[in-house]
């Protein structure tokens, strides 16, 4: 009985000490000078949350170094690491960036132009100029492939172009639609040239596929920060 009593007192004392260090932080969420209602404000460290009111205002308990996430489905999320200055000022203003709208369909409008009048003499002169500038006619065996590297020469003159692979994985689409442009540089502290390599590194992890099945802002952030730690360790091993 005495042990249970001491345990209860200890827990109560600990909770009291934690609550005494926490401060209520007030703030406002905006976008293009417009207050945002219904933005979810999540204290990821303390596992508490609230939402902004009709005027974009919010209040939430925080400690120094707590991580706050601001999330709304139509906007890129924002992340803040709480400092003592934020608590002392007690007026955190968060500016969120609206996501670009994707077009469901493209409407093509037919426009009629006046017929182009041809100048036959000018066209003939252009043809003559093109022939004069075509250096391949001086290369023997260019067309029949009898010269070494003939095919290469043809490609050098514009004979063939590779089509760019425009396919994008579902994971990359999720990251593009969730993370603001400066997240990888500002929050993860990656170099600009490392951004695409890091995304490929994350996409190669089988867990990224499971993330798509049940994605939310917290699981996405946890995954990216965990992969960032692995990415840094891998870079360190390669350097050493």
Secondary structure, 3 states (H helix, E strand, C coil): CHHHHHHHHHHHHHHHHHHHHCEEEEEEEEECCEECCCCEEEECCCCEEEECCCCCEEEEEECCCCEEEEEECCEEEEEEECCHHHHHHCCEEEECCECCCCCCCCCCCCCCCCCCCCCHHHHHHHHHHHHHHCHHHHCCCCCCCCCCCHHHHHHHCCCCCCCCCCCCCHHHHHHHHHCCCCHHHHHCCCCHHHHHHHHHHHHCCCHHHHHHHCCCHHHHHHHHHHHHHHHHHHHHHHHC
